[in-house]
Amino acid sequence: MTAVNTLKDKKTFNVALVGATGAVGEEMLKILEERNFPIKTLKLLASARSKGKKYSFRGQSHGVEELTEQSFKGIDIVLSSAGGSISKKFMPAAVREGAVVIDNTSAYRMDPEVPLVVPEINPEDIFKHKGIIANPNCSTIIMLVPLFPIYRKAGIKSVKVATYQSVSGAGAKAMHELERQSREFLDGKPVTREILPHQIAFNLFSHNSQVKENGYNEEENKMANETRKIFHDEDIRVAATCVRVPIYRAHSEAIYAELKKPLKVSEARELLSKADGVKLVDDRDKNYFPMPIEASGKDDILVGRLREDISADNSLALFVSGDQLRKGAALNAIQIAERLIR
Ligand SMILES: NC(=O)c1ccc[n+]([C@@H]2O[C@H](COP(=O)([O-])OP(=O)(O)OC[C@H]3O[C@@H](n4cnc5c(N)ncnc54)[C@H](OP(=O)(O)O)[C@@H]3O)[C@@H](O)[C@H]2O)c1
């Protein structure tokens, strides 16, 4: 990595979307339009399979081009979501051309040279970039945005979390798999598998990432390691159990946080009612709490079920639902880009 482009002197930007045809890429396109991102030119890049596919952006048709190392001439900002190996292969070329890359994959997240940023938490890290800024894992973002106000006020020693992750977290094809399997199941036909390792319709299973030597799968290890990096806190301990559930969109998480200092549930509720990026949904009388169906398509992470963790001292329990394609991926990346050009 060489060029450090601060993008300071420009008012409009040449933007390339890498992985434009994917679940995250399509969401990026929507959000760039919704937030009126100052785009001069837009380049949509994907594999050769998608060459020529058309997308409408601000009323104009844009054709998808095949990603190559030559794709980045004149590009200011690359929003990349085509998978880790594609980022490793192509993003150095983008940086050599002087672009700033905001990368949604896991390729660079734990690289000490690359900032890992959630704008509500560590926006100052954006400006330490050397060409690449990494967007954290979706489950990590959805956990940390609501935990951060609590962390700032009372400190957090450790977190135990169980996730309920939607199929869109595994990409556009996994969404089609849930739909197809549900039809097959209801029609009494054999359920077929193509993308996910087990039947997802009317079932759930441990997250479909590789189980590592410590017994935790990659997703669970990402939540632990990325939390330490984003909070700049080597002491915080996170134990996660990540589960894939038959939900189209939005991840939910049951979180138990062990605090350093006492914090009343009422104080936590007050903090979260004012925090950026979250919306309190916490009505005990109506038994109404965060649900993925209501988090889908929303920017805010819904947070509720606030209560004392009665199994431990100074410990708080909460439940969150957040749209992992938006705040867990595309929105977070575009918020980073907005800060970068501000
Ligand atoms: N889904 C989520 O909720 C989420 C959240 C956070 C981060 N992420 C990360 O974002 C990345 C993309 O996820 P996704 O869910 O959007 O996946 P996806 O729906 O499977 O889309 C993958 C995208 O990458 C493109 N691609 C694949 N191989 C390529 C190649 N050889 N050259 C150029 N482009 C290629 C695909 O293009 P074609 O259509 O041409 O194949 C498509 O646009 C992954 O690294 C994922 O871990 C995903």
The ligand as an SDF file (V2000), in Angstrom:
LIG
                    3D

 48 52  0  0  0  0  0  0  0  0999 V2000
  -24.2050  -10.5190    3.0500 N   0  0  0  0  0  0  0  0  0  0  0  0
  -23.9100   -9.8620    4.1620 C   0  0  0  0  0  0  0  0  0  0  0  0
  -24.7700   -9.6230    5.0260 O   0  0  0  0  0  0  0  0  0  0  0  0
  -22.5120   -9.3660    4.3900 C   0  0  0  0  0  0  0  0  0  0  0  0
  -22.2840   -8.5210    5.4890 C   0  0  0  0  0  0  0  0  0  0  0  0
  -20.9930   -8.0500    5.7070 C   0  0  0  0  0  0  0  0  0  0  0  0
  -19.9740   -8.4190    4.8560 C   0  0  0  0  0  0  0  0  0  0  0  0
  -20.2300   -9.2430    3.8180 N   0  0  0  0  0  0  0  0  0  0  0  0
  -19.1190   -9.6060    2.9460 C   0  0  0  0  0  0  0  0  0  0  0  0
  -19.2990   -8.9750    1.6900 O   0  0  0  0  0  0  0  0  0  0  0  0
  -18.8280   -9.8190    0.6490 C   0  0  0  0  0  0  0  0  0  0  0  0
  -19.9410  -10.0560   -0.3610 C   0  0  0  0  0  0  0  0  0  0  0  0
  -21.0500  -10.6320    0.2730 O   0  0  0  0  0  0  0  0  0  0  0  0
  -22.4640  -10.7860   -0.4440 P   0  0  0  0  0  0  0  0  0  0  0  0
  -23.3520  -11.3330    0.6060 O   0  0  0  0  0  0  0  0  0  0  0  0
  -22.8380   -9.5460   -1.1710 O   0  0  0  0  0  0  0  0  0  0  0  0
  -22.1200  -11.9590   -1.4980 O   0  0  0  0  0  0  0  0  0  0  0  0
  -22.8700  -12.3500   -2.8430 P   0  0  0  0  0  0  0  0  0  0  0  0
  -24.3150  -11.9660   -2.7990 O   0  0  0  0  0  0  0  0  0  0  0  0
  -22.5350  -13.7680   -3.0870 O   0  0  0  0  0  0  0  0  0  0  0  0
  -22.1570  -11.4290   -3.9540 O   0  0  0  0  0  0  0  0  0  0  0  0
  -20.8190  -11.6240   -4.3330 C   0  0  0  0  0  0  0  0  0  0  0  0
  -20.4190  -10.5580   -5.3140 C   0  0  0  0  0  0  0  0  0  0  0  0
  -19.0550  -10.7540   -5.6520 O   0  0  0  0  0  0  0  0  0  0  0  0
  -18.9200  -10.8690   -7.0710 C   0  0  0  0  0  0  0  0  0  0  0  0
  -17.8480  -11.7600   -7.4540 N   0  0  0  0  0  0  0  0  0  0  0  0
  -17.7080  -13.0790   -7.1790 C   0  0  0  0  0  0  0  0  0  0  0  0
  -16.6120  -13.5820   -7.7770 N   0  0  0  0  0  0  0  0  0  0  0  0
  -16.0510  -12.5610   -8.4460 C   0  0  0  0  0  0  0  0  0  0  0  0
  -14.9020  -12.4330   -9.2850 C   0  0  0  0  0  0  0  0  0  0  0  0
  -14.1040  -13.4790   -9.5480 N   0  0  0  0  0  0  0  0  0  0  0  0
  -14.6230  -11.2220   -9.8230 N   0  0  0  0  0  0  0  0  0  0  0  0
  -15.4240  -10.1720   -9.5690 C   0  0  0  0  0  0  0  0  0  0  0  0
  -16.5290  -10.2120   -8.7990 N   0  0  0  0  0  0  0  0  0  0  0  0
  -16.8300  -11.4020   -8.2540 C   0  0  0  0  0  0  0  0  0  0  0  0
  -20.2600  -11.4060   -7.5190 C   0  0  0  0  0  0  0  0  0  0  0  0
  -20.4080  -11.1580   -8.9090 O   0  0  0  0  0  0  0  0  0  0  0  0
  -21.2590  -12.1400   -9.8440 P   0  0  0  0  0  0  0  0  0  0  0  0
  -22.7040  -11.8080   -9.5850 O   0  0  0  0  0  0  0  0  0  0  0  0
  -20.8160  -11.7430  -11.2170 O   0  0  0  0  0  0  0  0  0  0  0  0
  -20.9040  -13.5350   -9.4700 O   0  0  0  0  0  0  0  0  0  0  0  0
  -21.1870  -10.5960   -6.6350 C   0  0  0  0  0  0  0  0  0  0  0  0
  -21.3340   -9.2990   -7.1370 O   0  0  0  0  0  0  0  0  0  0  0  0
  -18.3110  -11.0830    1.3330 C   0  0  0  0  0  0  0  0  0  0  0  0
  -16.9320  -10.9620    1.5570 O   0  0  0  0  0  0  0  0  0  0  0  0
  -19.0520  -11.0900    2.6390 C   0  0  0  0  0  0  0  0  0  0  0  0
  -18.3430  -11.7810    3.6510 O   0  0  0  0  0  0  0  0  0  0  0  0
  -21.4780   -9.7160    3.5610 C   0  0  0  0  0  0  0  0  0  0  0  0
  1  2  1  0
  2  3  2  0
  2  4  1  0
  4  5  1  0
  4 48  2  0
  5  6  2  0
  6  7  1  0
  7  8  2  0
  8  9  1  0
  8 48  1  0
  9 10  1  0
  9 46  1  0
 10 11  1  0
 11 12  1  0
 11 44  1  0
 12 13  1  0
 13 14  1  0
 14 15  2  0
 14 16  1  0
 14 17  1  0
 17 18  1  0
 18 19  2  0
 18 20  1  0
 18 21  1  0
 21 22  1  0
 22 23  1  0
 23 24  1  0
 23 42  1  0
 24 25  1  0
 25 26  1  0
 25 36  1  0
 26 27  1  0
 26 35  1  0
 27 28  2  0
 28 29  1  0
 29 30  1  0
 29 35  2  0
 30 31  1  0
 30 32  2  0
 32 33  1  0
 33 34  2  0
 34 35  1  0
 36 37  1  0
 36 42  1  0
 37 38  1  0
 38 39  2  0
 38 40  1  0
 38 41  1  0
 42 43  1  0
 44 45  1  0
 44 46  1  0
 46 47  1  0
M  CHG  2   8   1  16  -1
M  END
$$$$
